[in-house]
Amino acid sequence: MSRATRMKTLKLQGATSVSSNSGAKKQTWHDIKNIAVSICQIDETRVIQSVKYKESTHSGVTYEKGIKADKNRLMDSNGDIYEIVSAAGDYRMTNLLLRRVET
C-alpha cells in the first residue's frame, strides 16, 4: 500500500514569540491550516548514524511546501502533537522526520 493513500488531515501550526508581563519571551502556537499527511512509526531496530533520525519517532510525507522544522508542528484530531525534526521539500512531496510529543 502506498503511503500517499494513507493520508489523514492534521493541523499545521506555526510558532510565534510573545512577551509576558515580566518581559520574558514565550512561544505560542497558532493554527495555520489543515493539511494531508501520511505518518508512519519508524522502526527502532535499525542502526542509523544520523542524529536527527535518532531523535525522530515517526516519518511523514505531505504535498504541502514551505514547512520549517523550527517554525511548525503538526497536531492530529486526538490532540497528539508531532514536532518537526527535519523537513525536506525539494521533491514532489515533502519528507518529514517527526518526534511525537508526550502530553
C-alpha angles and dihedrals in degrees: 000000000000119000090228090064092056096062119143130183118261132171116252108214130195130210124236128181118228131179119239123217089271092053096251117140115245128185118229129182127225130185115255102177145310116271135181113247133171111213127190130179114247118242105248096201094075119098109225129176095209115103092205091052091050090052093052125086099184139027126214144184130205139166090230116111130205098044113152126202096221098037105044142048136176130237125189129209092267091059094253111149125212119196113211109237095176136000122194110186099167095111138052090283128035113242114215133195107203137190116205111227117221109227 
